[in-house]
């Protein structure tokens, strides 16, 4: 049950609550759209980061969301299980594991992102890809945490991003 009272507007709790502040809600939507429409990361790498943060945030909306192009990219429910266990997964690529590791540090302990981690990241990703991953993680963490804190339910129809 959501922790903020709001009128039902028919968009689902994940949107309706934010319409108490429509201009701010529009900004949140614009940020989300900017990330999903402009990220140039392969969808599996983006999803590895997104899913890691969804689990950390304990965001039911984020955990119920799936990549629109996921099936074409070889993503099934087993992929999400592999990401949840990224440290020992042999099914993920090095870049997918690094995206999950980066996301975990980003969400839980950004001060532990030392030169060794950045060296591994820069050996696998270009600087523009790292900028992309960083912006994606910022949106995933921020908006996912907002939804988790408010306590909204996932919509009846799965969100595809």
Backbone torsions as a table, in degrees:
resi	resn	phi	psi	omega
1	UNK	NA	134.6	-179.3
2	UNK	-63.6	146.0	-177.3
3	UNK	-90.4	-5.0	177.8
4	UNK	-120.1	134.1	177.0
5	UNK	-83.0	138.4	-177.9
6	UNK	-155.3	153.5	176.8
7	UNK	-73.4	143.5	175.2
8	UNK	-74.7	125.3	-179.1
9	UNK	-115.6	1.2	175.2
10	UNK	90.9	4.2	179.9
11	UNK	-95.9	-8.5	-173.6
12	UNK	99.0	151.1	-177.8
13	UNK	-54.4	-36.1	-176.1
14	UNK	-62.9	-17.4	177.1
15	UNK	-114.1	-43.9	-172.5
16	UNK	-53.8	-42.0	-177.6
17	UNK	-61.7	-38.8	-175.8
18	UNK	-69.8	-20.6	-179.0
19	UNK	-73.2	-1.4	167.7
20	UNK	-63.3	-26.2	177.4
21	UNK	-129.2	77.7	-169.8
22	UNK	-58.5	-38.3	-179.4
23	UNK	-68.3	-37.1	177.2
24	UNK	-70.0	-39.5	177.7
25	UNK	-60.9	-40.9	178.3
26	UNK	-61.8	-39.5	177.6
27	UNK	-64.2	-41.1	176.9
28	UNK	-62.5	-42.1	178.3
29	UNK	-64.5	-39.1	179.0
30	UNK	-65.4	-41.4	177.6
31	UNK	-62.2	-46.6	179.5
32	UNK	-60.6	-47.1	179.7
33	UNK	-61.7	-40.8	-179.9
34	UNK	-60.4	-41.1	-179.8
35	UNK	-68.7	-52.9	-174.8
36	UNK	-69.5	-30.3	-178.6
37	UNK	-86.0	-18.7	-172.5
38	UNK	-119.9	-9.6	177.7
39	UNK	-62.1	134.4	177.6
40	UNK	-105.4	7.0	176.0
41	UNK	-69.0	145.3	171.3
42	UNK	-56.0	143.3	-172.9
43	UNK	-58.4	-35.5	179.5
44	UNK	-65.2	-38.0	179.0
45	UNK	-70.2	-43.4	177.8
46	UNK	-62.1	-42.9	-179.9
47	UNK	-67.5	-32.6	176.9
48	UNK	-62.0	-43.2	177.7
49	UNK	-69.0	-45.2	-177.3
50	UNK	-62.3	-45.5	-177.5
51	UNK	-66.4	-39.5	177.8
52	UNK	-58.3	-46.1	-179.6
53	UNK	-71.3	-35.3	176.9
54	UNK	-58.9	-40.6	178.4
55	UNK	-69.5	-41.8	179.5
56	UNK	-63.4	-44.9	-179.8
57	UNK	-70.9	-18.8	-172.3
58	UNK	54.7	44.1	-179.1
59	UNK	-92.0	112.9	-177.5
60	UNK	-67.8	-32.5	177.0
61	UNK	-64.8	-48.3	-179.0
62	UNK	-64.8	-37.2	-179.8
63	UNK	-71.2	-23.1	178.4
64	UNK	-91.5	-11.1	-179.4
65	UNK	-78.3	147.5	177.1
66	UNK	-136.1	159.1	178.2
67	UNK	-72.1	130.4	178.7
68	UNK	-56.6	-42.0	-178.5
69	UNK	-97.5	18.4	-174.8
70	UNK	-60.4	-47.3	-177.7
71	UNK	-61.0	-44.3	179.4
72	UNK	-63.4	-27.3	179.6
73	UNK	-90.0	4.6	179.3
74	UNK	82.2	22.8	179.7
75	UNK	-96.1	124.1	171.6
76	UNK	-130.7	-175.7	-177.7
77	UNK	-62.4	-29.0	176.2
78	UNK	-61.9	-34.2	177.3
79	UNK	-58.4	-45.5	-178.8
80	UNK	-63.9	-35.7	174.4
81	UNK	-64.9	-39.1	177.5
82	UNK	-65.0	-40.6	179.1
83	UNK	-64.4	-39.7	179.0
84	UNK	-60.2	-25.6	-179.8
85	UNK	-117.4	42.9	-170.9
86	UNK	-58.7	-29.9	-177.3
87	UNK	-61.9	-38.7	-175.9
88	UNK	-108.7	0.4	-178.0
89	UNK	-67.3	134.0	172.9
90	UNK	-104.3	-3.0	-178.9
91	UNK	-88.3	-16.2	-179.5
92	UNK	-91.8	150.8	173.8
93	UNK	-75.5	167.5	177.2
94	UNK	-58.6	-43.4	-179.0
95	UNK	-66.5	-37.1	176.8
96	UNK	-65.0	-42.6	176.9
97	UNK	-63.6	-41.8	178.8
98	UNK	-65.3	-37.5	177.0
99	UNK	-62.5	-42.3	177.6
100	UNK	-66.3	-42.5	179.0
101	UNK	-62.9	-45.7	178.5
102	UNK	-57.9	-47.3	-178.9
103	UNK	-60.6	-40.6	179.3
104	UNK	-64.1	-47.0	176.9
105	UNK	-61.8	-43.7	-179.4
106	UNK	-56.0	-43.7	-175.1
107	UNK	-81.3	-32.4	-170.7
108	UNK	-113.7	-30.2	-172.6
109	UNK	-158.6	65.0	-176.9
110	UNK	-62.6	-23.2	179.1
111	UNK	-71.8	-15.4	177.7
112	UNK	-88.5	6.1	177.9
113	UNK	-79.9	85.3	-172.8
114	UNK	-89.8	-179.8	-178.6
115	UNK	-60.8	-32.9	180.0
116	UNK	-64.3	-46.7	178.4
117	UNK	-62.8	-47.4	-179.5
118	UNK	-63.1	-32.9	175.9
119	UNK	-63.2	-43.6	178.1
120	UNK	-66.3	-40.9	178.4
121	UNK	-62.6	-45.7	-176.9
122	UNK	-72.0	-22.5	174.7
123	UNK	-73.3	-24.6	-176.2
124	UNK	-103.6	-28.7	-174.9
125	UNK	-123.3	147.9	171.8
126	UNK	-76.6	166.7	179.3
127	UNK	-62.6	-37.9	178.9
128	UNK	-69.1	-31.9	174.9
129	UNK	-68.7	-36.8	177.1
130	UNK	-68.6	-36.2	175.0
131	UNK	-63.3	-43.2	178.2
132	UNK	-59.5	-51.1	179.9
133	UNK	-59.6	-41.0	180.0
134	UNK	-63.9	-45.4	179.3
135	UNK	-66.3	-39.5	176.1
136	UNK	-59.2	-48.6	-178.2
137	UNK	-63.0	-36.6	176.9
138	UNK	-60.8	-44.2	178.2
139	UNK	-68.6	-45.1	-179.4
140	UNK	-58.6	-46.7	-178.0
141	UNK	-66.5	-49.5	-175.6
142	UNK	-64.6	-54.3	-176.3
143	UNK	-72.7	-35.1	176.3
144	UNK	-65.3	-39.8	178.6
145	UNK	-66.4	-39.2	176.8
146	UNK	-58.1	-49.6	-179.0
147	UNK	-63.3	-39.2	179.0
148	UNK	-67.2	-41.7	-179.7
149	UNK	-64.7	-41.9	179.8
150	UNK	-69.9	-28.3	175.6
151	UNK	79.4	33.4	-179.6
152	UNK	-78.8	154.6	176.8
153	UNK	-81.5	156.0	172.0
154	UNK	-68.9	146.1	179.1
155	UNK	-66.0	159.6	179.1
156	UNK	-63.0	-36.4	178.3
157	UNK	-99.2	126.4	-177.4
158	UNK	-56.6	136.2	175.7
159	UNK	-81.7	131.8	175.2
160	UNK	-112.9	125.7	-177.4
161	UNK	-115.0	NA	NA
